[in-house]
């Protein structure tokens, strides 16, 4: 760590990035440890060993930052949040698809944290995290491709002339013959569908093993919302004669033994809904067909309702951890 950087206090953005990384890495260590205890495929096992190694490496760096700054670490997740003796809840193939999906979230998070950091040692940290995660992404996609499990987004004809739209119906036609989806709209929809399908599979599995009735009710609400979102955008693709990614419902086993604590499973699903809202926002602001924009807006609103319920549940159960807050000047003597 750069000694000169230690003289400069961490900004709120830097603290937030490191705090969030601590939470996510402690969760990742629990998940990876469980997968390694249950997975049979040697390639997937090797991939999760590498994932676990990276999570521990990144976690150690975050701990050093917090110790140097005399900041309290969040509790995060510990060995009490994982049951390594639980039988498999998902297939090996699902865990491969899952870890590939999570690397995409990691890349987005590290890039954002890097871009809002000023201190060189913090930038160097997130820069290295990004490189490590890109390496993990490459490893995961190569295995997916070799097993014929990677689902590619739709292809468009390459023989199209470049031209500028000169008719407002390119954007505004809601009731007539809508123009075909452009590549950005189709790409964003497919991207979000793949992520929603992974999340739906997680929820299906978690519902089987949840112990708390309130948490189970929350999972049922999550399942209803994400099923609705998948249905809306799958139908949109069908109307365009484009293929949608395959569902993964068959990748869940019949185990009823919880591999993770209710706290970890609730946090994991809530975290994914937070991310989904940001991805739908990106899809919305880059869409030029009003019906697509409307579908994205509706999906965001549905996800925000879940996010609100998530916050209330985490608070009620005492699982919510507060980020560092600004000084309350009114409370000063």
C-alpha positions as CSV (number, residue, x, y, z in Angstrom):
1,X,0.0,0.0,0.0
2,X,1.3,3.5,-0.9
3,X,2.6,5.2,2.2
4,X,1.8,8.6,0.9
5,X,-1.8,7.6,0.3
6,X,-2.1,6.8,4.0
7,X,-1.9,10.5,4.8
8,X,-5.0,11.2,2.8
9,X,-8.4,10.1,4.3
10,X,-10.7,7.9,2.3
11,X,-13.6,9.7,0.7
12,X,-17.2,8.6,1.1
13,X,-17.1,7.0,-2.4
14,X,-14.0,5.0,-1.6
15,X,-15.4,3.8,1.7
16,X,-18.6,2.8,0.0
17,X,-16.8,0.8,-2.6
18,X,-14.6,-1.0,-0.1
19,X,-17.5,-1.6,2.3
20,X,-19.7,-3.1,-0.5
21,X,-16.8,-5.3,-1.6
22,X,-16.3,-6.6,1.9
23,X,-20.0,-7.7,2.1
24,X,-19.9,-9.3,-1.4
25,X,-16.6,-11.1,-0.9
26,X,-17.6,-12.6,2.5
27,X,-20.8,-13.9,0.7
28,X,-18.7,-15.2,-2.2
29,X,-16.4,-17.1,0.2
30,X,-19.4,-18.8,1.7
31,X,-20.9,-19.7,-1.7
32,X,-17.6,-20.9,-3.2
33,X,-16.8,-23.0,-0.1
34,X,-20.2,-24.7,-0.4
35,X,-19.9,-25.3,-4.1
36,X,-16.4,-26.8,-3.6
37,X,-17.9,-29.2,-1.0
38,X,-20.6,-30.4,-3.4
39,X,-19.6,-30.0,-7.0
40,X,-18.3,-33.1,-8.9
41,X,-17.1,-31.7,-12.2
42,X,-13.3,-31.1,-12.0
43,X,-13.2,-28.1,-14.3
44,X,-16.0,-26.3,-12.4
45,X,-14.3,-27.3,-9.1
46,X,-11.0,-25.8,-10.3
47,X,-12.9,-22.6,-11.3
48,X,-14.4,-22.2,-7.9
49,X,-11.0,-22.8,-6.2
50,X,-9.7,-19.9,-8.2
51,X,-12.8,-17.8,-7.3
52,X,-12.3,-18.6,-3.6
53,X,-8.6,-17.6,-3.9
54,X,-9.5,-14.3,-5.4
55,X,-12.2,-13.5,-2.9
56,X,-9.9,-14.2,0.0
57,X,-7.1,-12.1,-1.6
58,X,-9.5,-9.1,-2.2
59,X,-11.0,-9.4,1.3
60,X,-7.5,-9.2,2.9
61,X,-6.8,-6.0,1.0
62,X,-10.1,-4.4,2.1
63,X,-9.4,-5.4,5.7
64,X,-6.0,-3.7,5.5
65,X,-7.7,-0.5,4.2
66,X,-10.2,-0.5,7.1
67,X,-7.5,-1.2,9.7
68,X,-5.3,1.6,8.4
69,X,-8.2,4.0,8.5
70,X,-9.4,2.9,12.0
71,X,-12.8,2.0,10.5
72,X,-15.0,-0.8,11.8
73,X,-15.5,-3.6,9.3
74,X,-19.1,-4.7,8.7
75,X,-20.0,-8.2,10.0
76,X,-20.6,-9.5,6.5
77,X,-20.9,-13.3,6.3
78,X,-19.0,-16.0,8.2
79,X,-18.8,-19.7,8.5
80,X,-22.0,-19.6,10.5
81,X,-23.8,-18.6,7.3
82,X,-22.9,-21.7,5.3
83,X,-23.5,-25.4,5.9
84,X,-20.8,-27.4,4.1
85,X,-22.4,-30.7,4.9
86,X,-25.7,-29.8,3.0
87,X,-26.3,-31.9,-0.1
88,X,-26.2,-30.2,-3.6
89,X,-29.1,-27.7,-4.1
90,X,-28.2,-27.0,-7.7
91,X,-26.5,-28.9,-10.5
92,X,-22.8,-28.4,-11.4
93,X,-23.9,-26.8,-14.7
94,X,-25.9,-24.2,-12.9
95,X,-23.0,-23.2,-10.7
96,X,-20.9,-22.7,-13.8
97,X,-23.5,-20.4,-15.3
98,X,-23.9,-18.7,-11.9
99,X,-20.3,-17.8,-11.4
100,X,-20.0,-16.5,-15.0
101,X,-23.0,-14.3,-14.3
102,X,-21.6,-13.0,-11.0
103,X,-18.3,-12.1,-12.7
104,X,-20.3,-9.6,-14.8
105,X,-21.7,-8.0,-11.7
106,X,-18.2,-7.9,-10.2
107,X,-16.7,-6.2,-13.3
108,X,-19.5,-3.5,-13.2
109,X,-18.9,-2.9,-9.5
110,X,-15.1,-2.7,-9.7
111,X,-15.2,-0.4,-12.7
112,X,-17.6,2.0,-10.8
113,X,-15.5,1.9,-7.6
114,X,-12.4,2.5,-9.6
115,X,-13.9,5.5,-11.4
116,X,-15.1,7.3,-8.2
117,X,-11.8,6.7,-6.3
118,X,-9.1,9.3,-6.1
119,X,-6.4,7.8,-3.8
120,X,-3.8,5.9,-5.8
121,X,-3.7,2.9,-3.5
122,X,-7.5,2.5,-3.7
123,X,-7.4,2.9,-7.5
124,X,-4.6,0.4,-7.8
125,X,-6.7,-2.0,-5.7
126,X,-9.8,-1.8,-7.8
127,X,-7.7,-1.9,-11.0
128,X,-6.2,-5.2,-9.9
129,X,-9.6,-6.5,-8.8
130,X,-10.9,-5.7,-12.3
131,X,-8.0,-7.6,-13.9
132,X,-8.5,-10.6,-11.7
133,X,-12.3,-10.6,-12.4
134,X,-11.7,-10.3,-16.2
135,X,-9.4,-13.4,-15.9
136,X,-12.1,-15.2,-14.0
137,X,-14.6,-14.2,-16.7
138,X,-12.4,-15.6,-19.4
139,X,-11.9,-18.9,-17.6
140,X,-15.7,-19.2,-17.0
141,X,-16.8,-18.5,-20.5
142,X,-14.2,-20.8,-22.0
143,X,-15.6,-23.7,-19.9
144,X,-19.2,-22.7,-20.8
145,X,-18.3,-22.7,-24.5
146,X,-16.5,-26.1,-24.2
147,X,-19.5,-27.6,-22.6
148,X,-21.9,-26.0,-25.1
149,X,-23.7,-24.2,-22.2
150,X,-23.1,-20.6,-23.3
151,X,-26.2,-18.9,-24.7
152,X,-25.4,-16.3,-27.4
153,X,-27.7,-13.3,-28.0
154,X,-29.6,-13.2,-31.3
155,X,-27.8,-12.7,-34.6
156,X,-28.8,-9.9,-37.0
157,X,-28.1,-9.8,-40.7
158,X,-24.7,-8.2,-41.4
159,X,-25.8,-6.9,-44.9
160,X,-27.4,-3.6,-43.7
161,X,-26.6,-0.1,-44.9
162,X,-25.9,2.6,-42.5
163,X,-28.7,5.2,-42.5
164,X,-30.3,7.8,-40.3
165,X,-34.0,7.4,-39.3
166,X,-36.1,10.2,-40.8
167,X,-39.5,9.2,-39.5
168,X,-40.8,9.7,-36.0
169,X,-42.5,6.3,-36.1
170,X,-38.9,5.0,-35.5
171,X,-39.5,6.1,-31.9
172,X,-43.2,6.9,-31.4
173,X,-45.2,4.2,-33.2
174,X,-47.1,2.4,-30.4
175,X,-50.1,1.0,-32.2
176,X,-49.0,0.5,-35.8
177,X,-46.5,-1.9,-37.3
178,X,-43.5,-1.3,-35.0
179,X,-40.1,-1.3,-36.5
180,X,-37.9,-4.3,-35.6
181,X,-35.8,-4.1,-32.5
182,X,-32.4,-2.6,-33.1
183,X,-29.2,-4.4,-31.9
184,X,-28.9,-2.3,-28.7
185,X,-32.4,-2.9,-27.6
186,X,-32.3,-6.7,-28.4
187,X,-28.9,-7.0,-26.8
188,X,-30.0,-5.3,-23.5
189,X,-33.2,-7.4,-23.4
190,X,-31.3,-10.6,-23.9
191,X,-28.6,-9.6,-21.3
192,X,-31.3,-8.9,-18.7
193,X,-33.2,-12.0,-19.5
194,X,-30.2,-14.2,-18.9
195,X,-29.6,-12.5,-15.5
196,X,-33.2,-12.8,-14.5
197,X,-33.3,-16.5,-15.4
198,X,-30.2,-17.2,-13.1
199,X,-31.9,-15.2,-10.3
200,X,-35.2,-17.1,-10.8
201,X,-33.3,-20.4,-10.4
202,X,-31.6,-19.2,-7.2
203,X,-35.0,-18.2,-5.8
204,X,-36.5,-21.6,-6.7
205,X,-33.8,-23.4,-4.9
206,X,-33.8,-21.0,-1.9
207,X,-37.5,-21.4,-1.4
208,X,-37.1,-25.1,-0.8
209,X,-34.7,-24.6,2.1
210,X,-35.9,-21.3,3.7
211,X,-36.6,-21.8,7.4
212,X,-38.3,-18.5,8.3
213,X,-41.9,-17.9,7.2
214,X,-41.4,-14.2,6.6
215,X,-38.4,-14.8,4.5
216,X,-40.3,-17.5,2.5
217,X,-43.1,-15.0,1.8
218,X,-40.5,-12.5,0.6
219,X,-39.0,-15.2,-1.7
220,X,-42.5,-15.9,-3.1
221,X,-43.0,-12.2,-3.9
222,X,-39.5,-12.2,-5.6
223,X,-40.4,-15.2,-7.7
224,X,-43.7,-13.7,-8.8
225,X,-42.0,-10.4,-9.8
226,X,-39.1,-12.0,-11.7
227,X,-41.4,-14.5,-13.5
228,X,-43.5,-11.5,-14.6
229,X,-40.4,-9.7,-16.0
230,X,-39.2,-12.8,-17.8
231,X,-42.6,-13.4,-19.3
232,X,-42.9,-9.8,-20.6
233,X,-39.6,-9.7,-22.3
234,X,-39.7,-13.3,-23.6
235,X,-43.1,-12.4,-25.3
236,X,-41.5,-9.3,-26.8
237,X,-38.8,-11.5,-28.3
238,X,-41.3,-14.0,-29.6
239,X,-43.2,-11.2,-31.4
240,X,-39.9,-10.3,-33.1
241,X,-39.1,-13.9,-34.0
242,X,-36.0,-13.8,-31.8
243,X,-34.9,-16.6,-29.5
244,X,-34.8,-16.1,-25.8
245,X,-32.3,-17.7,-23.4
246,X,-33.4,-21.1,-21.9
247,X,-34.9,-21.4,-18.5
248,X,-32.8,-23.2,-15.8
249,X,-35.6,-24.5,-13.6
250,X,-34.4,-28.1,-14.1
251,X,-31.0,-27.3,-12.6
252,X,-32.4,-27.3,-9.0
253,X,-32.3,-30.6,-7.0
254,X,-34.9,-31.8,-4.6
255,X,-32.8,-31.1,-1.5
256,X,-34.6,-29.4,1.5
257,X,-31.4,-29.0,3.6
258,X,-30.4,-25.3,3.7
259,X,-26.8,-24.7,2.6
260,X,-26.9,-21.1,3.6
261,X,-28.4,-19.0,6.4
262,X,-31.7,-17.2,5.7
263,X,-29.8,-14.0,6.1
264,X,-27.3,-14.8,3.3
265,X,-30.1,-16.0,0.9
266,X,-32.2,-12.9,1.6
267,X,-29.2,-10.6,1.1
268,X,-28.1,-12.4,-2.1
269,X,-31.6,-12.1,-3.7
270,X,-32.0,-8.5,-2.6
271,X,-28.6,-7.7,-4.0
272,X,-29.5,-9.2,-7.4
273,X,-32.8,-7.2,-7.5
274,X,-30.8,-4.0,-6.8
275,X,-28.6,-4.8,-9.8
276,X,-31.5,-5.7,-12.0
277,X,-33.1,-2.3,-11.5
278,X,-29.8,-0.6,-12.7
279,X,-29.6,-2.8,-15.7
280,X,-33.2,-2.1,-16.7
281,X,-32.5,1.6,-16.3
282,X,-29.6,1.3,-18.7
283,X,-31.9,-0.6,-21.2
284,X,-34.6,2.0,-20.8
285,X,-32.4,5.1,-21.5
286,X,-30.8,3.4,-24.5
287,X,-34.1,2.2,-26.1
288,X,-35.7,4.2,-28.9
289,X,-39.0,2.2,-29.1
290,X,-41.6,3.5,-26.7
291,X,-43.1,0.1,-25.9
292,X,-39.6,-1.2,-24.9
293,X,-39.0,1.9,-22.8
294,X,-42.4,1.3,-21.1
295,X,-41.7,-2.4,-20.4
296,X,-38.4,-1.4,-18.8
297,X,-40.0,1.3,-16.7
298,X,-42.6,-1.2,-15.5
299,X,-39.9,-3.8,-14.7
300,X,-38.0,-1.1,-12.7
301,X,-41.1,-0.3,-10.7
302,X,-41.8,-3.9,-9.9
303,X,-38.2,-4.4,-8.8
304,X,-38.3,-1.3,-6.6
305,X,-41.3,-2.7,-4.7
306,X,-39.2,-5.8,-4.0
307,X,-36.2,-3.7,-3.0
308,X,-38.4,-1.8,-0.5
309,X,-39.7,-5.1,1.0
310,X,-36.1,-6.4,1.1
311,X,-35.0,-3.3,3.1
312,X,-37.9,-3.7,5.6
313,X,-37.2,-7.4,6.1
314,X,-33.5,-7.0,6.6
315,X,-34.1,-4.3,9.1
316,X,-36.8,-6.2,11.0
317,X,-34.6,-9.3,11.3
318,X,-31.6,-7.2,12.4
319,X,-29.6,-8.2,9.3
320,X,-29.2,-4.8,7.8
321,X,-25.7,-3.2,8.4
322,X,-25.4,0.6,8.3
323,X,-22.8,2.2,6.2
324,X,-20.6,4.9,7.8
325,X,-22.6,8.1,8.1
326,X,-21.8,11.8,8.1
327,X,-21.4,13.7,11.4
328,X,-24.7,14.9,12.9
329,X,-23.9,18.5,13.5
330,X,-27.1,19.0,15.4
331,X,-25.9,16.5,18.0
332,X,-22.6,18.2,18.6
333,X,-22.4,20.1,21.9
